[in-house]
Amino acid sequence: MRHSNTLWMLAIVAAIFVLVFLNLVLGSVSIPLQSVWHIIWNSGDEPITWQNIIWKSRLPQALTALVAGAGLSISGLQMQTVFRNPLAGPSVLGISSGASMGVAFVVLLSGSLGGVALSKLGFMGEIALSIAAVTGSLSVMALIVYVSQKVKGNVTLLIIGVMIGYVANAVIGVLKFFSVEEDIRAYVIWGLGSFARVSGNQMMLFVILMTILIPLSFLLIKTMNLMLLGDSYARNLGLDIKRARLSVITSAGVLTAIVTAYCGPIIFLGLAVPHLCRSIFQTSDHRILMPAVLFAGAALALICNLIARMPGFEGALPVNSVTALVGAPVVASVLFRKRKNELNE
């Protein structure tokens, strides 16, 4: 079993390198494979337009998709572990809704109160969106952390998180009602999710943040393995249940908050990838699952980004449309296979 797990892990890592290269080669603008190779190694005299497409568009998108997919997948695994719920995902506690509410306040009120639509402010508008999303998501997460100290049951906390999401969506609906059409359109486009929104210094900051946060989440592997045993058994082994739950929720929440701030609310990756990895590796040991979801999430996000920028399309499809089309069949097939195995036993 360990040998097959190693082979699967190596295959997924190899797939990531291939997918990154395909993300650089394929797109709405046709660039010869040899020219892409020369641009990467700075060994040829290729047109400046092609160089800009590779360095300023395709490479930032590929790196953004890679780290965002890894972060959301780890967050989804942590949420499913702490709540022992297969349908739990990064957005289950309303953290994504908090980010959306923060963005809604900035985008939808900018035209009504300030007289200038945020979509017309260019780079400054993008920075304002990121700050608003981080503020909104971290505010909701702080509320969830406070509530988690007051309630005992995971189910109660889960319900409170869902209710916070409903409240956030209600506030967004009211803001939409009083906003101008141009601002509503800008908000809807943000809500569809995109790996293309992050570029330049923003992309570097995003990658650096995720490079710090993802390894920190690996420190919770032992804690999550103990949580799988049940509260009573884990407590007998010396685990502080309340502190452990707080640590895992905080880790998952921060990962979700950062990704949502930079890429918008990306759906399905955090829900689908942990199920896919459990099915492939046939284990619930987080020492295997954590690196597995990291690599598989990165690979699946790169596939979604590739489909969104498929040759023949002008521009790019919304990432959420692609992740839902890819993620939903994955979750359904895993659940059907699990049910079939239970019946055979």
C-alpha positions as CSV (number, residue, x, y, z in Angstrom):
1,M,0.0,0.0,0.0
2,R,2.8,2.4,0.9
3,H,4.6,1.7,-2.4
4,S,1.4,2.4,-4.4
5,N,0.8,5.6,-2.4
6,T,4.4,6.8,-3.3
7,L,3.7,6.1,-7.0
8,W,0.4,8.0,-6.9
9,M,2.1,11.0,-5.2
10,L,5.0,11.0,-7.8
11,A,2.4,10.8,-10.6
12,I,0.5,13.8,-9.3
13,V,3.7,15.9,-8.8
14,A,4.8,15.0,-12.4
15,A,1.3,16.0,-13.6
16,I,1.7,19.4,-11.9
17,F,4.9,20.1,-13.9
18,V,3.2,19.1,-17.2
19,L,0.1,21.1,-16.4
20,V,2.2,24.3,-15.5
21,F,3.9,24.0,-18.9
22,L,0.6,23.4,-20.7
23,N,-0.8,26.5,-19.0
24,L,2.1,28.5,-20.5
25,V,1.7,27.0,-24.0
26,L,-2.1,26.9,-24.5
27,G,-4.3,29.9,-24.6
28,S,-6.4,32.2,-26.8
29,V,-3.2,33.5,-28.5
30,S,-1.3,30.7,-30.3
31,I,2.4,30.7,-29.4
32,P,4.7,28.0,-30.8
33,L,6.0,25.5,-28.3
34,Q,9.6,26.3,-29.3
35,S,9.0,30.0,-28.7
36,V,7.6,29.3,-25.2
37,W,10.7,27.3,-24.4
38,H,13.0,30.1,-25.6
39,I,11.0,32.7,-23.6
40,I,11.2,30.6,-20.4
41,W,15.0,30.2,-20.7
42,N,15.5,33.6,-22.2
43,S,17.5,32.0,-25.0
44,G,15.8,33.5,-28.1
45,D,14.7,36.7,-29.7
46,E,11.0,36.2,-29.5
47,P,8.4,39.0,-30.1
48,I,7.9,41.2,-27.1
49,T,4.1,40.6,-27.2
50,W,4.6,36.9,-26.7
51,Q,7.0,37.5,-23.9
52,N,4.5,39.8,-22.1
53,I,1.7,37.1,-22.6
54,I,3.9,34.5,-21.0
55,W,5.5,36.5,-18.1
56,K,2.6,38.9,-17.3
57,S,-0.4,36.7,-18.0
58,R,0.0,33.0,-18.3
59,L,2.8,32.4,-15.6
60,P,1.0,34.5,-12.9
61,Q,-2.2,32.7,-13.6
62,A,-0.5,29.3,-13.4
63,L,1.2,30.1,-10.1
64,T,-2.0,31.6,-8.7
65,A,-4.0,28.6,-9.6
66,L,-1.4,26.3,-8.2
67,V,-1.2,27.8,-4.7
68,A,-4.9,28.7,-4.6
69,G,-5.9,25.1,-5.4
70,A,-3.5,23.7,-2.8
71,G,-4.7,26.2,-0.1
72,L,-8.4,25.5,-0.7
73,S,-7.9,21.7,-0.8
74,I,-6.1,21.8,2.5
75,S,-8.7,24.0,4.0
76,G,-11.5,21.6,2.8
77,L,-9.7,18.6,4.4
78,Q,-9.3,20.5,7.7
79,M,-13.0,21.4,7.7
80,Q,-14.2,17.9,6.9
81,T,-12.0,16.6,9.7
82,V,-12.9,19.0,12.4
83,F,-16.7,18.7,11.7
84,R,-16.5,15.0,10.7
85,N,-18.8,16.0,7.8
86,P,-18.2,14.9,4.2
87,L,-20.0,18.0,2.9
88,A,-18.0,20.5,4.9
89,G,-15.9,22.8,2.8
90,P,-13.8,26.0,3.0
91,S,-17.0,28.1,2.7
92,V,-19.1,26.2,5.3
93,L,-18.5,28.7,8.2
94,G,-19.5,31.7,6.2
95,I,-15.9,32.9,5.7
96,S,-16.3,33.2,1.9
97,S,-19.6,35.0,2.5
98,G,-17.8,37.4,4.8
99,A,-15.3,38.1,2.1
100,S,-18.1,38.6,-0.4
101,M,-19.9,41.0,2.0
102,G,-16.7,43.0,2.4
103,V,-16.3,43.3,-1.3
104,A,-20.0,44.1,-1.7
105,F,-19.7,47.1,0.7
106,V,-16.8,48.5,-1.2
107,V,-18.0,47.8,-4.8
108,L,-21.7,48.4,-4.4
109,L,-21.4,51.5,-2.3
110,S,-18.6,53.2,-4.2
111,G,-20.8,54.2,-7.0
112,S,-23.8,55.1,-4.8
113,L,-21.9,57.2,-2.2
114,G,-18.6,58.1,-3.9
115,G,-20.0,58.7,-7.4
116,V,-17.2,56.7,-9.0
117,A,-17.5,53.0,-9.8
118,L,-14.7,51.0,-8.3
119,S,-14.2,49.2,-11.6
120,K,-12.9,52.4,-13.1
121,L,-10.2,52.9,-10.6
122,G,-7.9,50.2,-12.1
123,F,-5.0,49.0,-9.9
124,M,-6.2,51.0,-6.8
125,G,-9.6,49.4,-7.2
126,E,-8.1,45.9,-7.2
127,I,-6.1,46.7,-4.0
128,A,-9.4,48.0,-2.4
129,L,-11.1,44.8,-3.4
130,S,-8.4,42.6,-1.8
131,I,-8.4,44.7,1.5
132,A,-12.2,44.6,1.7
133,A,-12.3,40.8,1.1
134,V,-9.6,40.1,3.7
135,T,-11.3,42.4,6.2
136,G,-14.7,40.8,5.7
137,S,-13.5,37.2,5.8
138,L,-11.2,37.7,8.9
139,S,-14.1,39.6,10.7
140,V,-16.4,36.6,10.2
141,M,-13.6,34.2,11.2
142,A,-13.0,36.2,14.4
143,L,-16.7,35.9,15.1
144,I,-16.6,32.1,14.5
145,V,-13.5,31.7,16.7
146,Y,-15.3,33.6,19.5
147,V,-18.4,31.5,19.1
148,S,-16.3,28.3,19.0
149,Q,-15.1,29.1,22.6
150,K,-18.8,29.4,23.8
151,V,-20.4,26.3,22.2
152,K,-19.4,22.7,22.7
153,G,-20.8,20.8,19.7
154,N,-19.4,20.9,16.2
155,V,-22.9,20.6,14.8
156,T,-24.0,23.8,16.7
157,L,-20.9,25.7,15.4
158,L,-21.7,24.4,11.8
159,I,-25.2,25.7,12.0
160,I,-24.1,29.1,13.3
161,G,-21.6,29.3,10.4
162,V,-24.3,28.6,7.9
163,M,-26.6,31.2,9.5
164,I,-23.8,33.8,9.3
165,G,-23.5,33.0,5.6
166,Y,-27.2,33.5,5.1
167,V,-27.0,36.9,7.0
168,A,-24.1,38.0,4.8
169,N,-26.0,37.0,1.6
170,A,-29.0,39.0,2.9
171,V,-26.9,42.1,3.5
172,I,-25.4,41.7,0.0
173,G,-28.9,41.4,-1.5
174,V,-29.9,44.7,0.2
175,L,-26.8,46.4,-1.1
176,K,-27.5,45.2,-4.6
177,F,-31.0,46.6,-4.5
178,F,-29.7,50.1,-3.8
179,S,-26.7,50.0,-6.1
180,V,-26.2,51.2,-9.7
181,E,-26.1,48.6,-12.5
182,E,-22.4,49.1,-13.3
183,D,-21.4,48.3,-9.7
184,I,-23.6,45.2,-9.6
185,R,-22.0,43.9,-12.8
186,A,-18.5,44.4,-11.3
187,Y,-19.5,42.6,-8.1
188,V,-21.0,39.7,-10.1
189,I,-17.8,39.3,-12.1
190,W,-15.8,39.2,-8.9
191,G,-18.1,36.6,-7.5
192,L,-17.5,34.2,-10.5
193,G,-13.9,33.8,-9.4
194,S,-10.7,34.2,-11.4
195,F,-7.1,33.2,-11.3
196,A,-6.3,36.0,-13.8
197,R,-7.0,38.8,-11.3
198,V,-3.7,38.5,-9.5
199,S,-0.6,39.9,-11.2
200,G,2.7,41.6,-10.6
201,N,3.4,42.5,-7.0
202,Q,0.0,41.2,-5.9
203,M,0.8,37.8,-7.2
204,M,4.2,37.8,-5.5
205,L,2.6,38.7,-2.1
206,F,-0.2,36.1,-2.6
207,V,2.3,33.3,-3.4
208,I,4.6,34.3,-0.4
209,L,1.6,34.4,2.0
210,M,0.4,31.0,0.9
211,T,4.0,29.6,0.9
212,I,4.1,30.6,4.6
213,L,0.6,29.5,5.6
214,I,0.5,26.1,3.9
215,P,3.5,24.6,5.7
216,L,2.1,25.9,9.0
217,S,-1.1,23.9,8.4
218,F,1.1,20.8,8.2
219,L,1.9,21.3,11.9
220,L,-1.7,20.2,12.7
221,I,-1.4,16.7,11.1
222,K,-1.1,14.9,14.4
223,T,-3.9,17.0,15.9
224,M,-6.3,16.1,13.1
225,N,-5.4,12.4,13.3
226,L,-6.3,12.4,17.0
227,M,-9.6,14.3,16.2
228,L,-10.6,11.4,13.9
229,L,-10.6,9.1,17.0
230,G,-13.5,11.0,18.6
231,D,-13.5,13.6,21.3
232,S,-13.5,11.1,24.3
233,Y,-10.6,9.0,23.0
234,A,-8.6,12.1,21.9
235,R,-9.1,13.7,25.3
236,N,-7.8,10.6,27.0
237,L,-4.7,10.8,24.8
238,G,-4.1,14.3,26.1
239,L,-5.6,16.4,23.3
240,D,-7.2,19.7,24.3
241,I,-10.3,19.5,22.2
242,K,-11.3,23.1,22.3
243,R,-7.8,24.4,21.5
244,A,-7.4,21.8,18.7
245,R,-10.7,22.8,17.1
246,L,-9.8,26.4,17.3
247,S,-6.4,25.8,15.7
248,V,-7.8,23.8,12.8
249,I,-10.6,26.2,12.2
250,T,-8.3,29.2,12.3
251,S,-5.9,27.5,9.9
252,A,-8.6,26.6,7.4
253,G,-10.3,30.1,7.8
254,V,-7.1,32.0,7.1
255,L,-6.3,29.9,4.0
256,T,-9.8,30.5,2.7
257,A,-9.8,34.2,3.5
258,I,-6.5,34.8,1.6
259,V,-7.5,32.8,-1.5
260,T,-11.0,34.5,-1.6
261,A,-9.5,37.9,-1.2
262,Y,-7.2,37.5,-4.2
263,C,-9.2,35.1,-6.5
264,G,-12.8,35.5,-5.4
265,P,-15.0,32.8,-3.9
266,I,-13.7,29.6,-5.7
267,I,-16.2,26.8,-5.2
268,F,-15.9,23.0,-5.2
269,L,-12.1,22.5,-5.1
270,G,-12.0,22.4,-1.3
271,L,-15.0,20.0,-1.2
272,A,-14.0,17.7,-4.1
273,V,-10.2,17.2,-3.7
274,P,-10.3,15.6,-0.1
275,H,-12.9,13.0,-1.3
276,L,-10.8,12.3,-4.5
277,C,-7.6,11.8,-2.4
278,R,-9.3,9.5,0.1
279,S,-10.6,7.4,-2.8
280,I,-7.2,7.2,-4.5
281,F,-5.0,6.6,-1.4
282,Q,-7.6,4.5,0.5
283,T,-6.6,6.1,3.9
284,S,-7.7,8.7,6.4
285,D,-4.2,9.2,7.8
286,H,-3.5,12.9,7.5
287,R,0.3,12.2,7.1
288,I,-0.6,11.0,3.6
289,L,-3.8,13.0,3.0
290,M,-2.3,16.5,3.6
291,P,0.5,16.3,1.0
292,A,-1.9,14.4,-1.3
293,V,-4.6,17.1,-1.2
294,L,-1.9,19.8,-1.6
295,F,-0.6,18.3,-4.9
296,A,-4.0,17.1,-6.2
297,G,-5.6,20.5,-5.4
298,A,-2.8,22.3,-7.3
299,A,-3.2,19.9,-10.2
300,L,-7.0,20.2,-10.4
301,A,-6.9,24.0,-10.2
302,L,-4.3,24.0,-13.1
303,I,-6.7,21.8,-15.1
304,C,-9.6,24.2,-14.4
305,N,-7.5,27.2,-15.4
306,L,-6.5,25.4,-18.6
307,I,-10.1,24.7,-19.5
308,A,-11.1,28.3,-18.6
309,R,-8.5,29.6,-21.1
310,M,-9.1,26.9,-23.7
311,P,-7.8,27.8,-27.2
312,G,-10.6,29.2,-29.3
313,F,-12.2,31.2,-26.5
314,E,-11.7,35.0,-26.4
315,G,-10.7,35.9,-22.9
316,A,-11.5,33.3,-20.2
317,L,-14.5,31.5,-18.8
318,P,-15.4,32.1,-15.1
319,V,-13.4,29.7,-13.0
320,N,-16.4,28.7,-10.9
321,S,-18.2,27.4,-13.9
322,V,-15.3,25.1,-14.7
323,T,-14.6,24.0,-11.1
324,A,-18.3,23.1,-10.6
325,L,-18.3,21.1,-13.9
326,V,-15.1,19.3,-12.9
327,G,-15.7,19.0,-9.1
328,A,-19.4,17.8,-9.1
329,P,-18.8,14.6,-11.1
330,V,-15.7,13.8,-8.9
331,V,-17.7,14.1,-5.7
332,A,-20.6,12.1,-7.2
333,S,-18.4,9.3,-8.5
334,V,-16.6,9.0,-5.2
335,L,-19.8,8.8,-3.2
336,F,-21.3,6.2,-5.6
337,R,-18.2,4.1,-5.5
338,K,-18.2,4.3,-1.7
339,R,-21.9,3.2,-1.6
340,K,-21.1,0.4,-4.0
341,N,-18.3,-0.9,-1.8
342,E,-20.5,-0.8,1.3
343,L,-23.2,-2.9,-0.5
344,N,-20.5,-5.4,-1.7
345,E,-19.3,-5.9,1.8
